Amino acid sequence: MKKNFLITGAISGVGRALAKHYIKTGHTVCVAGDQDPQLPAVTFHPFLGCANPQAVDTVLDQIDPVHTVIHLASGVQDGPIDTLDDGTLETAVHMNILVPMLLIQRLRRRSNWPLKTMLVTSGLRDTPNAQSAVQYATHCGLASLGASLVRDPALGKVLVAAIRQPQTKDTEDATWVSDQIVALSGGAFKYKVAEVSTAPPYVDVIECLDADMTPIAPSGGPVL
């Protein structure tokens, strides 16, 4: 069945590879993010810096109804929080927390079918540290959003995929990570949390629940 995908956030690397995959498999893909992936048949909408509700509405008004939304968390400048400027803090919160909230809020209102949500972050098990406090906080916040959304019976499947090496560009690594995310999103489940690593390569399903919030796969343990 042909479906409409909306991919937002950090589009280069894994995001671009995901767009390529879904186009190749016959789906419709719209991208709203920090840069144009320049892929045939992909519609691009610039979505830079501190997006506001009007910017989100403008994008959604221009695209077909969305079956699956994929949001990739954006990286931010590392460093102690007192060394970062206000714009960096604002952009991190907007792009990693507010934008996905606004998108899902509006898509939930516009959809009469269960919206599938895929949230891609950096590694969930990384140790918090003062050098990357803003990125850690906003990426964990995005993962927590997924954990909360899954409790809404009107929403469809929720996948949270954490990439242990998020600096993958449009290379074999990015394509491999994209393939693992696609595979993780398939099958019967309501909520799934997994880590994907490229060095060494593995996929670890941390949690997998059905619609009744009952475990349907053992937590922990590499599956690849």
C-alpha positions as CSV (number, residue, x, y, z in Angstrom):
1,M,0.0,0.0,0.0
2,K,1.4,3.4,-1.0
3,K,1.7,5.7,2.0
4,N,2.7,9.3,2.6
5,F,5.8,10.0,4.8
6,L,6.8,13.2,6.4
7,I,10.5,13.4,7.4
8,T,11.6,16.3,9.6
9,G,14.6,17.5,11.5
10,A,18.2,16.5,10.6
11,I,17.8,15.4,7.0
12,S,21.4,14.7,6.0
13,G,22.9,11.2,6.5
14,V,20.3,8.9,8.0
15,G,17.4,11.1,7.2
16,R,18.4,11.3,3.6
17,A,18.9,7.6,3.4
18,L,15.4,7.0,4.9
19,A,13.9,9.3,2.2
20,K,15.7,7.4,-0.5
21,H,14.4,4.1,0.8
22,Y,10.8,5.1,1.0
23,I,10.8,6.7,-2.5
24,K,12.5,3.6,-3.9
25,T,9.8,1.4,-2.4
26,G,7.0,3.4,-4.0
27,H,5.8,5.8,-1.2
28,T,5.4,9.5,-1.3
29,V,8.0,11.5,0.8
30,C,8.0,15.1,1.9
31,V,11.0,16.5,3.7
32,A,11.0,19.5,6.1
33,G,14.3,20.2,7.6
34,D,17.6,22.0,7.7
35,Q,18.7,21.2,4.1
36,D,17.3,20.0,0.8
37,P,18.2,16.3,0.3
38,Q,18.0,17.0,-3.5
39,L,16.4,13.6,-4.3
40,P,14.1,13.1,-7.3
41,A,10.5,12.8,-6.3
42,V,11.0,14.2,-2.8
43,T,9.3,17.5,-2.0
44,F,11.4,19.7,0.3
45,H,10.1,22.4,2.6
46,P,12.8,24.5,4.5
47,F,12.4,24.3,8.2
48,L,15.2,26.2,9.8
49,G,16.1,27.3,13.4
50,C,13.2,28.2,15.7
51,A,10.1,27.0,14.0
52,N,6.8,28.4,15.2
53,P,3.2,27.0,14.9
54,Q,2.5,29.0,11.8
55,A,5.6,27.5,10.1
56,V,4.4,24.0,10.9
57,D,0.9,24.8,9.6
58,T,2.4,26.2,6.4
59,V,4.2,22.9,5.7
60,L,1.2,20.7,6.6
61,D,-1.1,22.7,4.5
62,Q,1.0,22.1,1.4
63,I,1.3,18.3,1.7
64,D,-1.0,15.3,1.4
65,P,-2.4,13.6,4.5
66,V,0.5,12.0,6.4
67,H,0.5,8.3,7.4
68,T,3.9,8.2,9.0
69,V,6.0,11.1,10.5
70,I,9.7,10.6,11.1
71,H,11.5,13.2,13.2
72,L,15.3,13.1,13.4
73,A,16.8,15.0,16.4
74,S,19.3,17.7,15.4
75,G,22.7,17.9,16.9
76,V,23.8,21.0,18.7
77,Q,27.1,22.6,19.5
78,D,28.8,20.9,22.4
79,G,30.3,22.7,25.4
80,P,29.4,23.7,29.0
81,I,26.0,25.4,29.0
82,D,27.4,28.8,30.0
83,T,29.5,28.8,26.8
84,L,26.5,28.4,24.5
85,D,24.6,31.3,23.2
86,D,20.9,31.8,23.6
87,G,20.2,31.0,20.0
88,T,21.8,27.5,20.3
89,L,19.7,26.7,23.3
90,E,16.5,27.9,21.7
91,T,17.2,26.0,18.4
92,A,17.9,22.8,20.3
93,V,14.6,23.0,22.2
94,H,12.6,24.0,19.2
95,M,14.0,21.5,16.7
96,N,14.2,18.5,19.1
97,I,11.1,19.1,21.3
98,L,8.7,21.8,20.1
99,V,8.7,20.9,16.4
100,P,7.8,17.2,16.9
101,M,5.2,18.1,19.5
102,L,3.6,20.6,17.1
103,L,3.7,18.2,14.2
104,I,2.2,15.3,16.1
105,Q,-0.4,17.6,17.7
106,R,-1.6,18.9,14.3
107,L,-1.3,15.6,12.5
108,R,-3.4,13.9,15.3
109,R,-6.1,16.5,14.6
110,R,-5.9,16.1,10.9
111,S,-5.9,12.3,10.7
112,N,-8.8,9.8,11.0
113,W,-6.3,6.9,11.0
114,P,-3.6,5.9,13.5
115,L,-0.6,8.0,12.9
116,K,2.7,6.1,12.9
117,T,5.5,8.0,14.6
118,M,9.2,7.3,14.3
119,L,11.6,9.3,16.5
120,V,15.4,9.1,15.9
121,T,17.8,10.3,18.6
122,S,21.4,9.9,19.5
123,G,22.4,7.0,21.9
124,L,20.0,6.7,24.9
125,R,22.5,5.1,27.2
126,D,25.2,7.7,26.8
127,T,26.4,9.0,30.2
128,P,25.2,12.6,30.8
129,N,28.0,15.1,31.0
130,A,28.5,18.8,31.2
131,Q,30.0,19.0,27.7
132,S,26.8,17.9,25.9
133,A,24.1,18.8,28.5
134,V,21.8,20.5,25.9
135,Q,21.9,17.8,23.3
136,Y,21.5,15.0,25.9
137,A,18.5,16.8,27.5
138,T,16.7,17.5,24.3
139,H,17.3,14.1,22.7
140,C,16.2,12.3,25.9
141,G,13.2,14.6,26.0
142,L,12.3,13.5,22.4
143,A,12.5,9.9,23.5
144,S,10.3,10.6,26.5
145,L,7.7,12.2,24.2
146,G,7.5,8.9,22.4
147,A,7.0,7.0,25.6
148,S,4.1,9.3,26.5
149,L,2.5,9.3,23.1
150,V,2.2,5.6,23.0
151,R,-0.4,5.8,25.8
152,D,-2.8,7.5,23.4
153,P,-4.9,4.7,21.9
154,A,-5.8,6.9,18.9
155,L,-2.2,7.0,17.8
156,G,-0.5,4.2,15.9
157,K,2.9,2.6,16.4
158,V,5.7,4.6,18.1
159,L,9.3,3.7,17.4
160,V,12.2,5.4,19.2
161,A,15.5,4.6,17.5
162,A,18.7,5.8,19.2
163,I,21.8,5.9,17.0
164,R,25.0,5.3,18.9
165,Q,27.1,7.0,16.2
166,P,24.8,9.8,15.0
167,Q,27.5,11.5,12.9
168,T,26.8,9.2,9.9
169,K,26.7,11.0,6.6
170,D,25.2,9.8,3.3
171,T,27.5,6.8,3.2
172,E,27.2,3.0,3.6
173,D,26.9,3.5,7.4
174,A,23.9,5.9,7.0
175,T,22.2,3.5,4.6
176,W,22.8,0.6,6.9
177,V,21.4,2.5,9.9
178,S,18.4,3.5,7.7
179,D,17.8,-0.1,6.8
180,Q,17.8,-1.1,10.5
181,I,15.3,1.6,11.4
182,V,13.0,0.5,8.6
183,A,13.2,-3.1,9.8
184,L,12.6,-2.1,13.4
185,S,9.5,-0.2,12.3
186,G,7.9,-3.2,10.7
187,G,5.8,-5.9,12.3
188,A,3.2,-5.9,15.0
189,F,3.9,-3.7,18.0
190,K,2.6,-0.5,19.7
191,Y,5.9,0.8,21.2
192,K,9.5,-0.1,20.5
193,V,12.7,1.4,21.8
194,A,16.0,0.3,20.2
195,E,19.6,1.2,19.8
196,V,21.4,1.0,16.5
197,S,25.2,1.0,16.5
198,T,27.6,1.1,13.6
199,A,30.8,0.4,15.5
200,P,30.5,-2.4,16.3
201,P,27.4,-3.0,14.1
202,Y,24.4,-4.2,16.2
203,V,20.7,-3.6,16.9
204,D,19.5,-3.8,20.5
205,V,15.8,-3.9,21.2
206,I,15.5,-2.4,24.6
207,E,11.7,-2.5,25.0
208,C,8.8,-3.7,22.8
209,L,5.1,-3.5,23.8
210,D,1.8,-4.4,22.3
211,A,-1.4,-2.3,22.3
212,D,-2.1,-3.4,25.9
213,M,1.4,-2.3,27.0
214,T,2.4,-6.0,27.4
215,P,5.9,-6.9,26.5
216,I,6.1,-8.8,23.2
217,A,9.9,-9.1,23.1
218,P,12.6,-9.6,25.7
219,S,14.1,-6.3,26.8
220,G,17.8,-5.9,26.1
221,G,20.0,-8.3,24.1
222,P,21.3,-7.6,20.6
223,V,19.1,-8.8,17.8
224,L,21.7,-8.4,15.1
